Amino acid sequence: MKNKSAVTPNPWIIVAVLWVVAFLNYLDRILITSMRDPIVNEFSLTDAQFGLLTSVFLWSYGFLSPLGGYLADRYSRKKVIVFSVFVWSAVTLWTGFTRTYEEMIWARILMGVSEACYIPAALALITDYHKGRTRSLATGLHMSGLYAGLAMGGIGGFIAELWGWRYGFQVFGSFGVLYSVLLLYVLKDYKNTDEEVAEAEKSGVELNMSLPQTFKTLFSKAAYLILLVYFCVLGMVNWLINGWLPTFLKEQFNLNLGEAGMSATGYIQIGSFFGVVLGGLWADRWARSNIKGRVYVVIIGFSIGAPVLFLMSSTAVFGIAILAMIIFGLARGFNDANLMPIMRQIVDGRYSATAYGFLNFLSTIVGGVMVYVGGALKDADVGLAVVYQACAVIMILATFTLFGLKLKNNRT
């Protein structure tokens, strides 16, 4: 019997409104990368100084992710989401009015802090509303908003050419601030049914734990530690692809800079769009008959995706590389649709945002280090092809550790 005080909006409305937020989340953060030249020219920056604008964002984003998740678990997913969207949009707007390089550095730090609060809270809220039959598909559709924002990030270059680099930040920042007001009225925290409350009480999980107590509980679970290792490897591979794939494609296939940049993001994003939908539908159906259905979808994805990454780094035929990138994107989509639903089968739902936030933290930090390592290896004349081949081998080994996950067949 449902809690009489619960006001439950349509679960798909939650996904729809948060899709727009996910789109803005990635668009706002990467706009700056497509506006490099006018920003560097206006502030007379070196490449290192311009790179630092992204580095400080990643550092603050990574380190604050666990706290953002904890606040969503401890207080209110809705409030954390609305606060996050409002602050990062206000900071995006502010970026369009900055007058010094130091001011831009502070803006990027604050953007990292505020954006760190969003993903763990949003995925937790979506999986609160979407239970077994639709959980993976709902998660995947939301993640497609991130892909769309990443794919559209290049629009900043066109905006800068037409109206100046500040205009893009001002427009998207203003839209985000207004959209956060809409979220106040549309989003609602999920209210557990009486049966779900009773089930949670039976689990014996202590309510209102401190952040250190929550971490202690999480790290006592072998399945969560396996997921940490797997996600660190995935973060390492993804960041090496994000950071160095354009350079690899340019050198390997003699592409110009524009062709390499578009190819490095476009084909993987196409595969990922299909992957989150197909992987979500498949996993939801398989999970009805097998408790590990979602895990098996991820394993199947990278059992194919990791070898094609190796193939991409070994071939001299660009058409084969394109096909490999699409298939790798498909595997990544399978993962993104199912990671949080798998997490909900490992940890109590009341601490799922904190658990995901720590994954985000570790993945970002490890990934950021590996981007530097990739450059250092390249300076030492170790080819990127060798780096990606090593990544493929490590990825397949990490994927097989998922067979060791012990899951619970819960409704929360």
N, C-alpha and C positions, 0 to 999 in steps of 0.2 A: 504493500500500500504506500502510495507516495505521500511525502510530506505536504500537508495542506497549505503550508505557507510558501511553498516553492512556486516561483513564477518562471516557467521554462520557455525561453524563446526557441524558435525553430533552430535545431543544431546546424543546419546548412546556412542559415543567416549568419551565424557566428563565423563559419568558414569564409563566407563571401566578404564580410566587412574586414576580416583580418587578412584576406588576400591582398587587399589594397594596401594595408599597413606593411605586409611583407614586401610588396613591390617597392614602396617608399624606403623601407629599411635598407635595401641593397642599392637602390638608385641614388639616394642621398649620400651614401658613404663612398660611392665610386665616381660620382660626378667629377670630382677633383682630378681623377687620373686622366680623363679625356680633355681636360682644360690645362694641361701642363704648360704649353708654350706661353699663353698670355699671362698666366700667374707667375711663371719664372721671369718673364720679361718685366712685369710691373714691379716685382719686389727684388729683382736682380739676385736671384737665387742660384746656388750651385745645384747639381743633380742630387748631392747628398742632402742638402737642405730640403729640397722638394720631396725626396724619399722619406724624410723624417716626418712629414705631414701624415703619411700613411702609417708609419711605424708607431707613432705615439697613439694613433687611433687604435691599432691592434693591441698595443700593450694595455691600455686602459680598458678596452673591450674584454680582453682575455681575463685580466685580473678581477674585474668586477662581475663577471658572469655568475660565479657561484653565489655571491651576495644577492644579485638580482633575482636568481631563482629562489633563494631562501625567503626573500621578502614576499614573493608571490605565494609561496606555500604557507608562510606564517600569517600573513594578513589578508591580501585580496589579489587575485589574479587580475581582475578588472582594473583596480586602481593602479597597479604596477604598469599594466599595458598603457593606460591612458596617460599616466605620468611620463612614461618612456617616450611615447609618440609626441606629446606636447613639447618636452624638453629638447629632443633631438631635432624636431622641426624648427623650434625657436633658434637653436644653435645653427641649423642650416641657413635660416634667414639672416642671422647675425653674420655668418661667413660672407654673405653677399655685401656686407657693409664694412668689413674689416679694412683697416688702413695700414697695418704693420704686419710683418712676418710673425712676430711674437704673439700678436693677437690671433692670428690664424692657428698657431700651435695650440693655444688655449682652447680655441673653438673645437679643434679636432680631438683634444683630450676629453672635453665635455661630451662630444658626440659619442665617443667610445663608451664613456660611463653610462650615458642614457640608453644607447642602443643595446648594451649588454643586458639590460633588464627585460628586453622584449621577447626574444626567441624562447627561452625557457618558460616564461609565463604564458605565451600564446599557445605553444604546443601542449602545455599542461591543461589549459582551458579547453582546447579543442578535444583532447582525449577525455576530459571530464564529461563532455556532452555526447561524444561519439563512443559507444561501447563496441563490443566485438564485431558486429556485422558491418560497421562502416568506419571503424577507427583508422585503418591504414589508408583507405581512400581519402578520407577527410584530411589526414595529415599530409598526404602526398599533394593534394590539390592546393593546400596552403603553401607548401614548399615550392610549388610552381610559381608562386608570386615572387619568391626570391630569385628564381631563374629569370623571370621576366624583367625584374629590376636590374639584374646583372647584364642581361642582353641589351637593355635600353640605355645602359650607362653611357654608351658612345654618343648619345644625343647631345651631351654636354658640349662636344666639339662643334657641332652645328650651331647650337645656341650661342656659343662664344663668338663664332664667326659673324653671326647676324646681329646680335645685340650686346655682345660683351660677356665676359665670363661671370660677372656678378649677377646677371639677370636670372640665370638658371637657379642659383641658390635662393634668390629672393622669391621666385615663383613657386618652386617646390616646397620651400620652407613655409611660405604663407598657406599653401594648400594643406600641408600637414597640421599646422596649428588649428585651422578650421575643422579639419577632419577629426582631430582629437576631441573636439566639443561634441561632434556627432556620436563618437564612441561612448561618451558618458551616458547617452540615452539608449543606445542599442545594446551594448554589452551588459551582461549580468553574470555574476559569479554563480556557478552551478550549486544547487542545493541537493544534497544526497537524499535518496529515498530512505524510508525507515529500514528497509531491508539492507541497504548499503551501509547505513550507520551501524546496524547490528553486526554486520559482517566485519566492519572495520574494528569494532570493539572486541570481537572475538580474536582478531589477529594479535592483540596484545601490544600493538605499537603505541608507544607513549606519545601523547599530544604535546604540542608547544615545546618541542625540544630546542635547545640552543643550537647555533650553527656548528660548534665543535661536536656536540652530541649527535647531531644529524650526520656529520661526516663519519663519526665513529660507527654509527649504525650501518651506513652505506658500505664502508670499507670492510665490515665484517662479513659481507656477502661475497662469496667466491664468484658468483655470476656477474656481479657488478664489476669486479676487478677484471674479469675476462673482457667485459664490454669496454672498460677503460683502455686496455691494451689494444684492442681492435680499433677503437675510435682514434687513438693516438696515431696508429699506423695510417689509418684513412686520412687523418688531418695532414700528416706528413706528405702523403702522395698528392692529395688535392692541392696543397699549397705549392708543391714543386711544379705541378701542372699550371696553376694560376700564375706563378711567378716566372716560369722559364719556358713554357710551351711555345709562345710566339717566337722566342729566340731560336728554339730547336727547329721549328718548322721553317723559319727563314734560312737557317744554315743548311738543314738537311735537304730541302727541296728547292732552294734558290728562289724563294718567294720575296716579293718586296714587303716593306714593313706593314703596309695596310692589309695586304692579303694574308700575311702571317697572323696579324692581330685578329682579324675577323674569323679566320679559320680556327684559331686556338679557342675561341669562345663559342662561335656559332654552332659547330657540329656537335660538340659535347652538350650544349644546351638543348639542341633538338632531341638528342637521345634521352636526356634527362626529363624533358617534358613528357615524352611517351612513357618513360620508365616509372614516373610517380603514379600515373593513371593505371597502367597495366599492372605494375607491382602492387599497387594498393588494392585493386579489384581481386587479383589472384590471391594475395595474402589473406584478405578478409574471408574469401571463400574457403581457402585451405585451413584457416584457423578454426573453422566451425567443426572440422572433423579431426584435427590434429593440433595438439597444444603448441607444437613447434612449427606450425605452418608458416608463420611470419619469418622465423629464423631461416627456414629452408629456402624461402624466396630470396633472402639476402645472400645466402651461401651460393645458390645457383647463379645469381647475378654476377658476383665477383669470381666465381669459378670460371666464368666465361670472360668477364671484364678484365681480370688481371692478365690472362694470357694475350688478349688482344692489345693491351698496353705494351706488352713485350713485343708483339708483332709490329705495332706502330713505330716503336723505337728502332726496329731492325730493318724495315723495308725501305727500298729506294723508290717505290711506286707511290705517288701521292694519293691516287685513288684508293689504294689499300689502306693508307693512313687515315683517310677520311672515314672509311667504313669502320675502322678500328675505333676512332674517336666517338662515332655515333654509338657503337656498342658499349664502349666504356661509359658513356653518358647514360645509357639505358640501365646499366648496372648501378650507377650512382643513384639514379632515380628509385630503383628497387630499395636501396638502402634508406634513402631519405624518407620514403613513405612509411617505413617500418621501424625505424630506430626508436622513436618515442613509444609506439605501441609495444615493442619488445621490452622497453624500460618499465612500462606499467605492469609487465608480468614478472618483474624482478624486485622492484621496490614498491612500498606502499604509495598509493596515489597521492597521499597528502604530502609526500616529499619528492615527487617526481620532477618538479621544476628545479629544485636544488640539485638533484642527481644529474639532470641534463646540463645545468649550468656549469657543474664541475667538469663534465665531458667537454663542454665548449671551451672552458679555460685551458685545459690541458692540451686539447687539439690545436688551439690558436697559438699557444706558446711553442709547442713542438714544431708546428708548421712554420711559424715565423723563423725559428732557428734553422730549419731545413732550407728555407729560401736562401739564407745566408750561406749555408754549407754548399748548396748547389752552385752558387757563384764562386765560392772558394775552390771547389773541385774543378770548375771550368777554368779558373785562373791557373790551376795546377795541370792544365792540359788533360783533364779527365773529361771525356765527351759527355754531353747530356744524354746521348743514346745509352751509355753505360749506366748513368744515374737512373733513367727510367726503367731499364731492364732490371736493375736491382730492386727498384720500387715494386715492380710486378711480382717478383719472387717473394718479397716480404709481405705484399698484400695478400697473396694466395695463402701463405702460411698463417697470417692473422685471421683470415676468413675461416679457415678450418678450425680455429680455436672455438668458434661459435657452436660447434657440435657439443662442446662441453657445458653449455648453458643449462642450468636447471631452472625451469620456469614454473610459475603457478598459474592455474587456470582461473583467474579472478574476474570479477565484473567491474572493478574499480580502476 
